[in-house]
Amino acid sequence: MHLVELWALALFLVLAVLVVGGMLLLPAVLGERHSGGAVAEPYESGIVSTGSARMRFSAKFYLMAMFFVVFDLEAVFIYAYAVAFRELGWSGYVEIVLFIAVLGAALFYLWRDGALEWKPQGDRVPRCSKRRTGTSNVIEP
C-alpha cells in the first residue's frame, strides 16, 4: 500500500473514534439531570404498568427463531447464486442443488422429529426428547 492510502485510512480511523467519543461524551456532559417520582418508572403509552415485564417464554419460541435464522440464511446464498448464475455455470448449479438438498433434508428431519410442532399430538413424544436408560433398550418419555 502507498503512504497516501495509509494516511487516508489513519485519518478515517481517528475521525471515527472522535465522532463516536463525541456522541458518547456530549450527552453525558450536556444532558439534563433530574430525578422525580415518575422518572424511574417505565412509560408505556400512558398506561400504568402492572407487574414485571420479565416473563419466561417457552423454549419453542427460541427454537423457532433459530430455525428461522438458519432457513432464512439460505435465501441469502440462493440470491447470491441467482445474481451470478451465468458465471458459475453447471458447477455452480450442482453446488446450489446440493445446498438446497441438504437444507431440505434438515427440514424434513426437523419435521419428522416433531421440532416444528407447537403442541404435542396425543402421546407422541419427539424423538429428540426420548432418553435411553442404562444399557437396556427401554425408552422413557
Helices and strands as residue ranges (DSSP letters): H 3-30, H 59-83, H 85-113, G 127-129, E 131-132, E 139-140
